[in-house]
Amino acid sequence: MKSKLRVLQSATAIFAVIGAALLSGCVRCQLFSDSLIEPPGARAKPIEVYFREVERNNGYSITEYKIVSGPSVPVIMFGVRGNCTIARRENWSYFGSEKLDGATPGWDRYRLFAVDAAKGQTEKDEGGRAKYFSVSDCALLFR
């Protein structure tokens, strides 16, 4: 009788551990999305922007971004903040972004990807600016 009880307790413990592992993994697998919609009259041109992650894979995410209205700098920084949120969640030190075709009508689609630290620190674009983003540079967006 004691051996049956011990087997039942062991099986229950194993299922509990497996269930907890699966549940903790499901929280991580949720795709990121965010939006900002200011009420009319909040400013001359109220902000309405949307950001969503539509696919995630090992080392990259596909995101879509939609600007309905708002001043250029705040709406662009909203998208940068979305990129930084994903990069921070994935523990990337450096990341890049490239525009893709095939977005939902009205949206812009981007591939956000991890970059090797050495590449992220040294590669420059045509204007001599850093070609990739550092997650440490995102810190000001989260204060």
C-alpha distance (Angstrom), angle and dihedral (degrees) to the residues before:
residue distance angle dihedral
M1 . . .
K2 3.84 . .
S3 3.82 91.6 .
K4 3.82 91.4 53.7
L5 3.79 90.2 49.8
R6 3.81 91.1 48.4
V7 3.84 91.4 49.8
L8 3.81 90.3 48.8
Q9 3.83 91.4 49.4
S10 3.81 91.3 48.1
A11 3.80 92.0 49.3
T12 3.82 90.9 48.7
A13 3.80 91.2 50.2
I14 3.81 92.0 49.1
F15 3.81 92.0 50.2
A16 3.81 90.3 47.9
V17 3.81 92.0 52.6
I18 3.81 92.7 46.7
G19 3.82 91.3 46.7
A20 3.81 92.0 50.2
A21 3.80 91.1 49.3
L22 3.80 91.8 50.3
L23 3.79 93.1 47.5
S24 3.80 93.3 49.1
G25 3.80 89.4 50.4
C26 3.81 91.9 51.4
V27 3.78 91.7 57.6
R28 3.80 89.0 56.0
C29 3.81 93.3 46.7
Q30 3.81 94.8 61.1
L31 3.78 111.8 112.6
F32 3.81 117.2 -122.0
S33 3.79 121.9 -114.8
D34 3.79 134.1 165.4
S35 3.78 138.7 169.3
L36 3.78 139.0 -175.3
I37 3.79 121.5 -154.0
E38 3.78 117.0 174.2
P39 3.79 118.4 -159.4
P40 3.81 117.8 -108.3
G41 3.79 111.4 -87.1
A42 3.82 93.8 29.8
R43 3.80 88.2 113.2
A44 3.80 137.4 -19.1
K45 3.79 90.1 -85.1
P46 3.85 109.5 23.9
I47 3.80 116.4 -146.3
E48 3.78 120.2 -110.9
V49 3.81 114.3 168.5
Y50 3.80 136.2 150.0
F51 3.81 131.0 -158.6
R52 3.78 125.8 -177.0
E53 3.76 139.0 169.0
V54 3.80 107.6 -135.3
E55 3.81 100.1 178.6
R56 3.79 137.2 14.9
N57 3.78 128.2 -165.3
N58 3.77 137.0 160.0
G59 3.82 106.6 -59.0
Y60 3.81 98.9 -2.9
S61 3.80 145.5 54.4
I62 3.79 131.3 -158.5
T63 3.80 112.2 -136.0
E64 3.79 135.1 -177.1
Y65 3.77 126.0 -152.5
K66 3.79 130.0 -167.4
I67 3.79 126.8 -171.0
V68 3.79 113.9 -165.5
S69 3.81 98.5 167.6
G70 3.77 144.2 -29.4
P71 3.80 142.8 96.9
S72 3.80 112.3 -48.9
V73 3.81 100.8 -117.9
P74 3.84 98.7 48.2
V75 3.80 94.0 45.9
I76 3.80 92.4 48.2
M77 3.81 91.5 47.6
F78 3.82 88.6 52.0
G79 3.82 88.2 61.9
V80 3.82 91.5 45.7
R81 3.80 89.2 52.2
G82 3.83 89.7 52.5
N83 3.81 90.0 51.5
C84 3.80 91.0 48.4
T85 3.81 91.3 49.4
I86 3.80 91.1 55.8
A87 3.82 93.2 44.2
R88 3.81 91.5 49.9
R89 3.81 91.8 48.0
E90 3.82 90.1 52.2
N91 3.84 92.7 45.5
W92 3.81 94.0 -122.8
S93 3.81 116.1 162.7
Y94 3.81 92.9 -159.4
F95 3.77 131.6 14.4
G96 3.77 140.7 -178.9
S97 3.77 135.2 -153.8
E98 3.79 130.8 -150.0
K99 3.78 129.4 -176.6
L100 3.81 116.5 -116.1
D101 3.78 134.8 -163.0
G102 3.79 123.3 -123.9
A103 3.79 101.2 59.4
T104 3.76 123.0 157.0
P105 3.84 107.5 -89.7
G106 3.81 109.5 -83.1
W107 3.80 93.2 21.9
D108 3.81 133.6 93.2
R109 3.81 116.5 -136.3
Y110 3.81 125.5 -146.7
R111 3.79 137.3 179.9
L112 3.79 110.6 -136.5
F113 3.81 112.3 -162.8
A114 3.79 142.3 176.9
V115 3.81 117.7 -106.5
D116 3.80 128.0 -156.8
A117 3.83 110.4 -105.4
A118 3.82 94.1 -122.1
K119 3.79 91.0 51.6
G120 3.80 92.0 44.6
Q121 3.80 92.6 53.4
T122 3.80 98.3 46.0
E123 3.82 112.3 31.1
K124 3.80 115.7 94.6
D125 3.80 132.2 -172.2
E126 3.81 125.6 -125.6
G127 3.82 91.6 -80.4
G128 3.80 93.1 53.3
R129 3.80 93.0 -107.3
A130 3.78 123.6 131.5
K131 3.80 108.5 -81.4
Y132 3.80 94.4 -150.6
F133 3.79 134.5 43.0
S134 3.79 124.5 -113.8
V135 3.79 116.1 -139.7
S136 3.82 87.9 -140.6
D137 3.83 87.5 63.5
C138 3.81 88.5 59.9
A139 3.81 93.0 65.5
L140 3.81 93.6 95.8
L141 3.80 91.0 58.2
F142 3.80 92.1 61.9
R143 3.82 102.5 50.9
